[in-house]
Amino acid sequence: MNNNKRYNPLENQLVIGITMGDPAGIGPEVIIKALSDPLLRRSARFIIFGMDEQLEYAADMAEKDIFWGRHQHEKLNRNYPHNIMVADYDDYPVPGGIHAPSRIGGEASLRFCIDAVQAAMDGIIDAVVTMPISKQSWHLAGAEWPGHTEMLQSLTKSPRKAMMFAAGPLKLALATIHEALFDVRNKFTIGCVYEPIDLLNDALKKYFGINRPRIAVAALNPHAGEDGQFGDEEQRIIAPAILIAQEQGINCSGPYPADTVFVRTVRGEFDGVVAMYHDQGMIPVKMLAWEDAVNITIGIPIIRTSPAHGTAFDIAGKGIANESGAKAAIRMAVEMARIRKLPAP
């Protein structure tokens, strides 16, 4: 043991990166409101990838004192002297008072995300919390990705990914995401069902401390197909995917009728669910946690969480945005990072 090495308490604290999202949306406001909670501020140290000017405006509107430091984003490091530091991108001239998609808003929010992901890959931060972006703004900015999930997979060079949601006691992953309902059948494969089972199993162990997760797999058709009477996808695709997962040692079962499996999970019978399509999973998520559901990207080597809501341009700048989703996403990132750093059992 080197007794000459000075103890630095900053090195032992979690550092969470928060991207501001589209500057014209509610991101600045909900960040300020969320981090105004002293208990949340004590849970970790935070680096906000965003614009100090917009954050100060949001604080003034919310009647909050400035509680953060400011530093140029080019000089990013882990050991800032302030508990909360804004990595300031003041080189983006985003006009105030305009709450709509824009090219400059897309360019800025893209840069926040790209730099935050790189910081997580470099170990400067322990997790990334992304505030909402505008897909239209990203398109106007010429982004090569339609949204966060595709960007995260590309930047981390991850061969696999899945979209996971946490809503109170419900942990859920999606087999298909943004597919038209009538197109799901044509893109429905054993692999697209197996992959979220496998990734959800890993995430529940790595980030939620569940040593042997119990995973339920929802059926696609009513009554789980009734032995092929209402469709054969359960027999042709879902059951074989479950069998492959079981042969890999994953504790999963199903397919279960979707009208009961979420209730059974919330009551504690299962630790997680794999839903077959977007609304099958999102309806129970939004019913359970309309304001504080958390979106989690799994299958990538970094922790990323996000509120499950959008930019809300229509209420941005009015001081009425609800910060519950932002707080839930930040808390989730802190907890996931904390569990990941625990020694293996």
Secondary structure as UniProt FT lines:
FT   TURN            3..4
FT   HELIX           9..12
FT   STRAND          15..19
FT   TURN            23..24
FT   HELIX           27..35
FT   HELIX           38..41
FT   TURN            42..43
FT   STRAND          45..50
FT   HELIX           52..61
FT   TURN            62..63
FT   STRAND          69..72
FT   HELIX           73..75
FT   STRAND          84..88
FT   TURN            90..91
FT   TURN            96..97
FT   HELIX           103..121
FT   TURN            122..123
FT   STRAND          127..130
FT   HELIX           135..140
FT   TURN            141..142
FT   HELIX           148..155
FT   TURN            156..157
FT   STRAND          162..167
FT   TURN            168..169
FT   STRAND          170..174
FT   HELIX           181..183
FT   HELIX           185..187
FT   HELIX           190..208
FT   STRAND          215..218
FT   HELIX           222..225
FT   TURN            226..230
FT   HELIX           234..238
FT   HELIX           239..247
FT   TURN            248..249
FT   STRAND          252..256
FT   HELIX           258..266
FT   TURN            267..268
FT   STRAND          272..275
FT   HELIX           278..288
FT   TURN            290..292
FT   STRAND          294..298
FT   STRAND          304..307
FT   TURN            313..319
FT   HELIX           324..341
//
